[in-house]
Amino acid sequence: MFDEGLSPWWDVYVQVPSPLSDAVSACLHRLEAGAVVLHDDTVLAAEAVARLQGGPQAAGWTVVQGAWPADAAFLARLQALQQALYDWTAWLPGLRWQLACRQQHQHDYLTQWQRFFTPLVIAERLLIRPPWEKGPVPAGMACVELEPSMAFGTGLHPTTQLCLTLLVQALAGHPQGCLLDVGCGSGILALAALKLGLPRAVGVDIDPQAVAVARHNAARNGLRDQVAFLHGSWEVAKGPYTHLVANLYLEPLLALAGALPELLLPGGCGIVSGILETQEAPLREALQAAGLAVSARLAREGWVALRADRR
Ligand SMILES: C[S@@+](CC[C@H](N)C(=O)[O-])C[C@H]1O[C@@H](n2cnc3c(N)ncnc32)[C@H](O)[C@@H]1O
């Protein structure tokens, strides 16, 4: 897919005392890192940037590793991570941490994704898999094939999985209508909805790279004629829709909540995620203030997804 040499991904490594590793992992997920993994009893080797080392001196330390696309957002994400580490240091005087980044080589990129992007099964109904995983799709299962790339959304993130699970539930039987995917990323949610039987979908994203990747993934899955991926946000998507899914973060979700009565048909189903449990209350309030009824909730690793129906 890419030329030999550097891949379009950066590896990021944060060495912290082990009790802080879950917080760092959550922070990396919030900053949209992929392939987040914890290496316990490990430190960053002093003599080489971003080389991991075990041994007695590593006891009690964890290196949290993640990957970010080498795109325009990379520096801002790195700064946000650094700021979070400085904030923790302010609360925990004496805290020691190390941060290192290394642009992946093509070889690391492929082996890393082949290690972390393994087939994912959602509710025994939906299979998400990378192109190198071949083999028959189990009977009764819908399958979406996604190539890892610069756009978020390989199904690895807990919020993507929560949205997919709520989608499977919402689209049981013979679904009809059209879904709007706000913040489509790789297109994973819209493409899954189509594979689950919905006839049409529209996806929007403010990142033009994501739109290009989503279109590529639509073609790869033979769905090009059923879906339109557009650059922009919900303003560019003419409604109303029977279904809407938005895996974003709190601020845009609060704004989107106010637009849901116009974007959804009566009886329509909205699925929203991208929030932590601590952010759930304001989102619930915004959905209820917009006249929607929260009818389902899923949570995983501190993340929450809500289903809200238009009456
Ligand atoms: C967390 S990713 C979700 C990707 C994919 N839908 C998934 O569930 O894995 C969020 C995506 O939303 C896009 N985004 C962020 N704010 C947005 C907004 N206000 N309107 C549309 N897209 C937005 C980002 O560019 C990113 O691709």
Ligand as a Chemical Component Dictionary entry (heavy atoms), coordinates in Angstrom:
data_LIG
# 
_chem_comp.id                   LIG 
_chem_comp.type                 NON-POLYMER 
_chem_comp.pdbx_formal_charge   0 
_chem_comp.three_letter_code    LIG 
# 
loop_
_chem_comp_atom.comp_id 
_chem_comp_atom.atom_id 
_chem_comp_atom.alt_atom_id 
_chem_comp_atom.type_symbol 
_chem_comp_atom.charge 
_chem_comp_atom.model_Cartn_x 
_chem_comp_atom.model_Cartn_y 
_chem_comp_atom.model_Cartn_z 
_chem_comp_atom.pdbx_ordinal 
LIG C1  C1  C 0  -13.503 9.236  17.209 1  
LIG S1  S1  S 1  -13.433 9.353  15.462 2  
LIG C2  C2  C 0  -14.754 8.213  15.022 3  
LIG C3  C3  C 0  -14.534 7.491  13.712 4  
LIG C4  C4  C 0  -15.516 6.367  13.428 5  
LIG N1  N1  N 0  -16.854 6.905  13.234 6  
LIG C5  C5  C 0  -15.537 5.364  14.550 7  
LIG O1  O1  O 0  -16.555 5.231  15.225 8  
LIG O2  O2  O -1 -14.534 4.665  14.753 9  
LIG C6  C6  C 0  -14.150 10.936 15.244 10 
LIG C7  C7  C 0  -14.171 11.428 13.808 11 
LIG O3  O3  O 0  -15.030 12.557 13.809 12 
LIG C8  C8  C 0  -14.465 13.606 13.048 13 
LIG N2  N2  N 0  -15.052 14.839 13.614 14 
LIG C9  C9  C 0  -14.689 15.491 14.753 15 
LIG N3  N3  N 0  -15.528 16.530 14.980 16 
LIG C10 C10 C 0  -16.451 16.509 13.973 17 
LIG C11 C11 C 0  -17.591 17.305 13.653 18 
LIG N4  N4  N 0  -17.959 18.342 14.422 19 
LIG N5  N5  N 0  -18.306 16.998 12.552 20 
LIG C12 C12 C 0  -17.949 15.961 11.756 21 
LIG N6  N6  N 0  -16.875 15.179 11.996 22 
LIG C13 C13 C 0  -16.143 15.425 13.103 23 
LIG C14 C14 C 0  -12.971 13.410 13.167 24 
LIG O4  O4  O 0  -12.300 13.964 12.056 25 
LIG C15 C15 C 0  -12.851 11.881 13.244 26 
LIG O5  O5  O 0  -12.669 11.310 11.963 27 
# 
loop_
_chem_comp_bond.comp_id 
_chem_comp_bond.atom_id_1 
_chem_comp_bond.atom_id_2 
_chem_comp_bond.value_order 
_chem_comp_bond.pdbx_ordinal 
LIG C1  S1  SING 1  
LIG S1  C2  SING 2  
LIG S1  C6  SING 3  
LIG C2  C3  SING 4  
LIG C3  C4  SING 5  
LIG C4  N1  SING 6  
LIG C4  C5  SING 7  
LIG C5  O1  DOUB 8  
LIG C5  O2  SING 9  
LIG C6  C7  SING 10 
LIG C7  O3  SING 11 
LIG C7  C15 SING 12 
LIG O3  C8  SING 13 
LIG C8  N2  SING 14 
LIG C8  C14 SING 15 
LIG N2  C9  SING 16 
LIG N2  C13 SING 17 
LIG C9  N3  DOUB 18 
LIG N3  C10 SING 19 
LIG C10 C11 SING 20 
LIG C10 C13 DOUB 21 
LIG C11 N4  SING 22 
LIG C11 N5  DOUB 23 
LIG N5  C12 SING 24 
LIG C12 N6  DOUB 25 
LIG N6  C13 SING 26 
LIG C14 O4  SING 27 
LIG C14 C15 SING 28 
LIG C15 O5  SING 29 
# 
